[in-house]
Amino acid sequence: MEILTLITEFIIPPIIIPPVMTVSGAFFMENAPSEINMIYGCRTEKSMKNKDTWKFAHKFCGRIWFICGLIMLPASVVALVLLMNTPCSSFWAFSLSRCSAR
């Protein structure tokens, strides 16, 4: 397996995604977008009904993202440490296709 592929597909995402989720969740808990928009935020039919549901949805979803990010960070670090020196075939299903392509 090429070292760049290993770094970009198996090491960086588990280290980057949980902190991004934690920061995004903390941001949305406190700072829902001021106007209901179609560009960013929690955009569902119910959340876009009025400002109250818009703010509630962002506070609720932000809390979920924050907690999930906090849970995922140690779990992904542990998984990386445990799988660091294992053969390619012991990775999860998404990596098996990469391994068989070699």
N, C-alpha and C positions, 0 to 999 in steps of 0.2 A: 504494500500500500504506500502510495506516495505520501511524504511527510506533510506537504501542504494540504492534501485532502484530509489527512488525519487531523490536522490542527483546525481547519475551517469547518469540518463537518462533525467532529466528535468532541473537541475540546472547547472551542470558543462558544458555541450555542449554550451548553449547560452552564457556563460561567457567566455569560452575558444576560441571558433571558431572565433568570430569577431577580437580579438586581433591577433590571428595567421594569419588570412587573411591580416590584416593591415601590420604586420611585413613582411610577405612573399611578399606582393605586393610592399612594399618599397624596399625590397631587390632586387626583380627582375627588378624593374624600373632602378636601378642603376647598378646591377651586373648580367647581363645575363650570363649563363654558357659560358665559353670561347670556348668550342668546342661543335659542334652539337652532341648530344648523345641521346641514347634511355633509359636513366636511370631516369633523372629528368628534369623538365622544361616544357615549352609549346611545346609538341610534336605533331605537325600536319604535314600533307604532305606538305602544303605550307610553314610552318615556317621552315621546315628542308631542303628547296631547296638550300639555300646558307646562308652565314654569315649575310648578310644585313637583310634578312627576319627573320632570327633567332633573331637578336638583336631587330628588330622592334616589333616582336611578344611578346617578353618578356617585352619590355617597355610598350607596349599597354596593355597587359594582367595584368601586374603588377599595372598599373594605375587603371584598373577596380577593381582588388582585393582590392587595398588600399581604394578606395572610397566606395566599398561595405562593407568592414570591418568597416569603420567609420560610415556608416549609420546603419549597423546591431547592433553595440554595444549598443547605447542608446535604440534602438527599442527592443532588447532582454531584457535589464534591465527593461524597462517599462513593458513588457509582463510578466516577472517574478514577478514583484511587484504586478501587477494587478491580477495575477492568483495564488498567493501564498496561499491564504486561501480559494480557491474555491473547491467545491466538484470535485471528480475525473471525473465525466461525462462532465464537462465543458471544459476540455482540448481538444486539436485538435484531428483529426482523428487518428493520430499515437498513441496517448495515450489511445484511447478508447479500443483498443484491450487488452492493459495491464489491464485496469480497469475491463473489462468483464471477464478476466481470474481469478479474485479473487473469 
